[in-house]
């Protein structure tokens, strides 16, 4: 089974991925941050490196999905291939940080790759306000994230909300991170696990 966690930068995807993997004894699949050859350059010059970064992520996530398909273990994945295509790439294009030519090329490739993959059995969306995102980003102290602008996070949040409101590829569970502190509260984490259990029982019955 494939469980995927979606959400804006700083929403808590990696933390929740680790907590769920530990609780359920699932395998975890994370974003390739340390080995990403474009990330530092992208945050230094978004316009120059946006297309390269998005192609790298597209390839990386497609490879992850292929590996997930071949295993008989349940995998919990940190971020989905859909977020790049429907949130990050369109946002870069609308901000003038990716040319129309590059965006159309990117989206054409995404459409091709999407025809070869299946959606997650369960998508968990972490909804968080911009102040919460800023607080989380500040707390983890990644140097390359210091230049992220509040208006950039706001634009991404708007696209996330538009995307999740029309998501119809499978089961979806929405978690309000502003009111659920699963990082520090076992009680709050327990609420999420209870909701996931309910969704998983529904999957097994289907």
C-alpha positions as CSV (number, residue, x, y, z in Angstrom):
1,X,0.0,0.0,0.0
2,X,1.1,3.5,-0.8
3,X,0.4,6.4,1.7
4,X,1.6,9.8,0.7
5,X,1.9,13.0,2.7
6,X,1.4,16.4,1.0
7,X,1.8,19.9,2.2
8,X,3.6,23.2,1.9
9,X,7.2,23.9,2.9
10,X,7.4,23.6,6.7
11,X,4.0,21.9,7.2
12,X,5.6,18.9,8.9
13,X,5.6,16.2,6.1
14,X,9.0,14.7,7.1
15,X,8.2,14.6,10.8
16,X,4.8,12.9,10.2
17,X,6.4,10.5,7.7
18,X,8.9,9.4,10.4
19,X,6.2,9.1,13.1
20,X,3.8,7.1,11.0
21,X,6.6,4.8,9.8
22,X,7.6,4.1,13.4
23,X,4.0,3.6,14.6
24,X,2.9,1.3,11.8
25,X,6.3,-0.3,10.9
26,X,6.0,1.1,7.4
27,X,8.9,1.8,5.1
28,X,9.5,5.6,4.6
29,X,10.4,7.4,1.4
30,X,11.8,11.0,1.8
31,X,12.6,13.9,-0.4
32,X,16.2,13.8,-1.7
33,X,17.3,17.1,-0.1
34,X,20.9,16.4,0.8
35,X,21.8,14.9,-2.6
36,X,19.7,17.4,-4.7
37,X,22.2,19.1,-7.0
38,X,20.0,22.1,-7.8
39,X,18.4,23.1,-4.5
40,X,21.0,25.6,-3.3
41,X,21.3,27.2,-6.7
42,X,17.6,27.4,-7.1
43,X,17.1,29.4,-3.9
44,X,20.0,31.7,-4.9
45,X,18.6,32.3,-8.4
46,X,15.1,30.8,-8.9
47,X,14.6,32.1,-12.5
48,X,17.8,30.4,-13.7
49,X,17.3,27.1,-12.0
50,X,13.6,26.6,-11.7
51,X,13.2,24.3,-14.8
52,X,16.2,22.2,-13.8
53,X,14.9,21.7,-10.3
54,X,11.5,20.7,-11.4
55,X,12.8,18.2,-13.9
56,X,15.0,16.7,-11.2
57,X,12.1,16.4,-8.8
58,X,9.9,14.9,-11.5
59,X,12.5,12.2,-12.3
60,X,13.1,11.5,-8.6
61,X,9.5,11.1,-7.7
62,X,8.7,9.0,-10.7
63,X,11.6,6.7,-9.8
64,X,10.3,6.5,-6.2
65,X,6.8,5.5,-7.4
66,X,8.2,2.8,-9.6
67,X,10.1,1.4,-6.6
68,X,7.0,1.6,-4.4
69,X,5.0,-0.4,-7.0
70,X,7.6,-3.2,-6.9
71,X,7.6,-3.7,-3.1
72,X,5.1,-5.7,-1.1
73,X,5.7,-3.4,1.9
74,X,3.5,-0.4,2.8
75,X,5.4,2.8,2.0
76,X,4.7,6.3,3.5
77,X,6.0,8.9,1.1
78,X,7.2,12.5,1.9
79,X,5.6,14.7,-0.8
80,X,3.9,13.6,-4.0
81,X,4.6,13.9,-7.8
82,X,1.4,15.9,-8.1
83,X,2.6,18.8,-5.9
84,X,5.4,19.6,-8.3
85,X,3.1,19.6,-11.3
86,X,0.0,21.3,-9.9
87,X,1.6,23.7,-7.3
88,X,5.3,24.4,-7.6
89,X,5.9,24.5,-11.3
90,X,2.7,26.5,-12.1
91,X,3.6,28.9,-9.3
92,X,7.1,29.5,-10.7
93,X,5.5,30.0,-14.1
94,X,3.0,32.5,-12.8
95,X,5.7,34.4,-10.9
96,X,7.7,34.8,-14.1
97,X,10.4,32.5,-12.7
98,X,9.9,29.8,-15.3
99,X,9.3,30.6,-19.0
100,X,6.1,29.4,-20.8
101,X,8.2,27.3,-23.1
102,X,9.9,25.5,-20.1
103,X,6.6,25.1,-18.2
104,X,4.8,23.6,-21.2
105,X,7.7,21.2,-21.8
106,X,7.7,20.2,-18.1
107,X,4.0,19.7,-18.0
108,X,4.0,17.6,-21.2
109,X,6.6,15.3,-19.6
110,X,4.6,15.1,-16.4
111,X,1.4,14.1,-18.4
112,X,3.4,11.3,-20.1
113,X,4.9,10.0,-16.8
114,X,1.5,10.2,-15.0
115,X,0.0,7.7,-17.5
116,X,2.5,5.1,-16.1
117,X,1.7,5.6,-12.4
118,X,-1.1,5.0,-9.9
119,X,-2.2,7.5,-7.3
120,X,-1.5,6.8,-3.6
121,X,-4.0,4.6,-1.8
122,X,-4.3,7.3,0.8
123,X,-3.2,11.0,0.5
124,X,-2.7,12.9,3.8
125,X,-2.7,16.7,3.3
126,X,-1.2,18.9,6.0
127,X,-2.9,22.2,6.0
128,X,-1.0,25.0,7.7
129,X,-1.3,28.8,7.8
130,X,1.7,30.9,6.7
131,X,2.6,31.9,10.3
132,X,2.8,28.2,11.2
133,X,4.9,27.5,8.2
134,X,7.3,30.4,8.9
135,X,7.7,29.2,12.5
136,X,8.5,25.6,11.5
137,X,11.0,26.8,8.8
138,X,12.7,29.0,11.3
139,X,12.9,26.3,13.9
140,X,14.6,23.8,11.6
141,X,17.2,26.4,10.5
142,X,18.1,25.2,7.0
143,X,20.4,27.9,5.6
144,X,19.0,27.7,2.0
145,X,15.5,28.3,3.3
146,X,16.3,31.6,4.9
147,X,15.6,33.5,1.7
148,X,12.1,32.1,1.3
149,X,9.6,35.0,1.1
150,X,6.3,35.1,2.9
151,X,4.5,36.0,-0.3
152,X,6.0,32.8,-1.9
153,X,4.6,30.6,0.9
154,X,1.2,32.4,0.6
155,X,1.1,31.7,-3.1
156,X,1.9,28.1,-2.6
157,X,-0.8,27.8,0.1
158,X,-3.4,29.2,-2.2
159,X,-2.4,26.6,-4.9
160,X,-2.4,23.8,-2.4
161,X,-6.0,24.7,-1.3
162,X,-7.2,24.9,-4.9
163,X,-5.5,21.5,-5.7
164,X,-6.8,19.6,-2.7
165,X,-10.4,20.9,-3.2
166,X,-10.5,19.2,-6.5
167,X,-8.4,16.1,-5.7
168,X,-10.3,13.0,-7.0
169,X,-7.6,10.4,-7.5
170,X,-8.3,8.5,-4.3
171,X,-8.9,8.7,-0.6
172,X,-7.8,12.0,1.1
173,X,-7.3,12.9,4.7
174,X,-6.9,16.6,5.7
175,X,-5.0,17.5,8.9
176,X,-5.1,21.0,10.3
177,X,-1.5,21.6,11.5
178,X,-2.5,24.9,13.2
179,X,-4.6,22.9,15.7
180,X,-2.8,19.6,15.7
181,X,0.7,19.6,17.2
182,X,1.6,16.0,16.3
183,X,5.3,16.8,16.6
184,X,5.1,17.3,20.4
185,X,1.8,15.9,21.4
186,X,1.1,12.1,21.6
187,X,-2.6,12.9,22.0
188,X,-2.6,14.9,18.8
189,X,-0.7,12.2,16.9
190,X,-3.2,9.7,18.2
191,X,-6.0,11.6,16.6
192,X,-4.2,11.4,13.3
193,X,-3.6,7.7,13.7
194,X,-7.2,7.1,14.6
195,X,-8.3,8.9,11.4
196,X,-5.8,6.9,9.3
197,X,-7.0,3.7,10.8
198,X,-10.6,4.6,9.8
199,X,-9.4,5.3,6.2
200,X,-7.4,2.1,6.0
201,X,-10.3,0.0,7.2
202,X,-12.3,1.5,4.4
203,X,-9.6,0.6,1.9
204,X,-9.5,-3.0,3.1
205,X,-13.3,-3.2,2.7
206,X,-13.3,-1.7,-0.8
